[in-house]
Amino acid sequence: MDRTPEKDPQDWTTGDEPMTGPQESYLHTLAQEAGEQVPDGLTKVEASQLIDRLQQKTGRGA
């Protein structure tokens, strides 16, 4: 069940821009909990997809 009516990240017009500061901060928090590293140079879309994956792995945002 979809919790939010947000656009798919692939449809974002600014999706190829660098990830935002809040995305980067949250990613580092999730990655630390998951024992993973955050790659450099992620786009907004890539960061969003990684956040989704790490949320599933860590049980956050469920």
N, C-alpha and C positions, 0 to 999 in steps of 0.2 A: 504494500500500500504506500503510495507516494505521500509523504508528510507535507511537502511544500510544492506550490505550483510554479516553481522557478523554471527558467529556461534551462535546457540542457547546456552545459558548459561549452560544448562544441558549437553552439549557436550564438555565443557571446560575440558581439562586434569588437570588443576589446580583449578578447581571449588570448591574443598573441602578445599582449603587453606583458612586461615583467610582473611577477606576483606582487601583491600589495604587502605593506609592512605587517598588517594584522595576519595575513595568510602565513607569512614567513614565521612570525612569532608562534602562532598556533602549531604550525608544522613542526617546529623544533621541539615544542612541548610533547606532541604526539610521538615524534620520532624517538625522543629520549625514552618515553615509556615503552615503546615497541622495540627498543634496542636497534634502531636503524639510523641511517644517516640521511640528511636532506641534500639532494644534489644541488649544485650551484646552477643559477641561470634558469630557473623554472619560469614558465609563463603562468598567467592567471589560470588558464585551463588545466595545465599540468599540475599546478599546486592544488587546485580544487579536487582533481581526481586522486591525488596522493592523500589529501586530507580524508576523503571518503574511505579509501582503502585502510588508512591507519586508524580511523575511527572504528571500523569493523574489527580490526586486529586487536585494538585495546579495549573495545567495549564502550567507548565514549560515543556520545551522540546517538545512541541507539534508542 
